[in-house]
Amino acid sequence: MCGIVGYIGKRDVAPLLLEGLQRLEYRGYDSAGIVITSPKTAGLKMVKAKGRVRDLEAKVPARFKGTTGIAHTRWATHGAPSDVNAHPHMSADNKVAVVHNGIIDNASDLRKKLEADGVEFLSETDTEVLTHLIARAQAETLEEKVRQALRSVEGTYGIAVMHADFTDRIVVARNGSPVVLGIGEKEMFVASDVAALVAHTRQIVTLDDGEMATLKADDFRTYTTEGTRTTAEPTTVEWEAESYDMGGHDTYMHKEIHEQADAVDRVLRGRIDDRFSTVHLGGLNLDAREARAVRRVKILGCGTSYHAGMIGAQMIEELARIPADAEPASEFRYRNAVVDPDTLYVAVSQSGETYDVLAAVQELKRKGARVLGIVNVVGSAIAREADGGMYVHAGPEVCVVSTKCFTNTTVAFALLALHLGRTRDLSVRDGKRIIEGLRKLPGQISEILKQEEEIKKLSEQFADARSMLFIGRVRGYPVAREASLKLKEVSYIHAEAYPASELKHGPLALIEPALPTVAIVPDDDLLEKNRAAMEEIKARSGKILAVAHQEQEKADHTIVVPKNEDELDPILMGIPLQLLAYHTALALGRDIDKPRNLAKSVTVE
């Protein structure tokens, strides 16, 4: 969600911060702001603007110079998008400036106490509370002022703080919202996402919850919120600045859809073991004896990650014969679930920072559960909290709407299912069969993407639809769920996904010529059942687009996808529907990479 960028060094800071904010635009936001200073400048100078980073840039005066600064893109929680509610927030004496990601749960109570003491608030935000707490703290150092303020705060935060009396430093802190330090040559950076850093340094330090840091131009140190020093060793990120460029495409979504063949090749690379018809997944930290002791698998994710988990659960049940299911992490963490020591829990998150998933992981760890993480971002919070796991190696995904990360996550689940199956009762023959299928995936994805022009023409028929229905059975149902979500997210057309078997139990009432249906029809043992569902729709004058392995007589149009192994077919069948959602949104003139009201990395509850 919101984005933080900060810099301290010798360079002109404003252009650096604005560039960093532009690299964070994909996270979703509604306003932006910047504050700067330097050892040679008196006080702090600030500019804020509702709208895009370009609107902020237009407001920055020509003589806006400094060598230290923090900047922010805001996604509204407390208070509507406006210049006043935009970050940074400044104290009444203009000495303290704060940018903040997260939500302060007790902000209302703190605000009342501060108002009773005579503090006047300018904004509706929870962050301004923190600004005044820091300004009023009775302490000699900025670090201690921030620590004192944080002792009063309940909730989540990733913050960066500047003070007019301490222009040689930026103080940052983390609790539940990412903070990443970038280590340069006599200059230091801070951001909420490595995307803002990789153009300048690939040496990073990721703060843990309850950890703070002081950045100076030539040094940094980390410590807990209680003041105890911590040891932080920089790591090297593998992504480069070029990974965040559009590469000749008009949108990031289009680029990322077309990167999927290469992305799948990366997630497979070095993991296949032909000798034993299995895979190498050393990062699981799960030996064969422990794997055989697993009696159930519970997968937790949100949104697209949840749908990938649904596909993963089916593959685990089919290949490993272990009971498995997926559940939204946002619901799991509130229902006081029974935590079974024989259950393997798998947390799924593209960013590795999704708050609901991270909170579920922390609760599971507190109760002694074994948790694996399947994430895309190395060193992310879930990756560090989990007992082991897998990186999906999709590369940076900039578009808010996930495509290649979803596909790579489903492939990662296929690897996990194969691994668990081969430690149990999956035969060598079936292991080889699945490996051969996995190796076919990149080529088959490329084959699907060659149909883009045909899919684009089909999408023009759906741009006027007010609603669409997506159906599938068993393996096809999670594909329908994800395809429905994609269309909603990027085109703003209402869409609903339903098991095809449930049509006669209610949804048939919706069928009419104005409601198109997308049917997922794999060539498996349920093929005739799916055809019967299409018969029911056609009998009621419904229009059908089928995604299938062969032309479907009852469909008005069929997108034919290559056949793989039955268990792996769901990985491929969603890809043409990504293109359908994309081109439908394009026809409607939507802001494809930054859909309204949405954020890429949901780091608040």
Buried (B, 14 or more C-beta within 10 A) or exposed (E): BBBBBBBBBEBBBBEBBBBBBBBBBBBBBBBBBBBBBBEEBEEBBBBBBBBBBEEBBEBBEEEBBBBBBBBBBBBBBBBEBBBBBBBBBBBBEBBBBBBBBBBBEBBEEBBEEBEEEEBEBEBBBBBBBBBBBBBBBEEEBBBBBBBBBBEBBEBBBBBBBBBBEBBBBBBBBBBBBBBBBBBBEEBBBBBBBBBBBBBBBBBBBBBBBBBBBBBBBEEBEBBBBEEEEBEBEBBEBEBEBEBBEEEEBEBBBBBBBBBBBBBBBBBBEEBBBEEEBBBEBEBBEBEEEEBEEBEBBBBBBBBBBBBBBBBBBBBBBBBBEBBBBBBBBBBBBEEEBEBEEEBBBBBBBBBBBBBBBBBBBBBBBEEEBBBBBBBBBBBBBBBBBBBBBBBBBBBBBBBBBBBBBBBBBBBBBBBBBBBBBBBBEBEEEBBEBBBEBBEBBBEBBBBBBEBBEBBBEBBEBBBEBEEBBBBBBBBBBBBBBBBBBBBBBBBBBEBBBBBBBBBEEEBBEBBEEEBBBBBBBBBBEBBEBBBBBBEBBBEBEBBBBBBBBEEBEBBBBBBBBBBBBBBBBBBBBBBBBBBBBBBBBBBBEBEBBBBEEBBBBBBBB
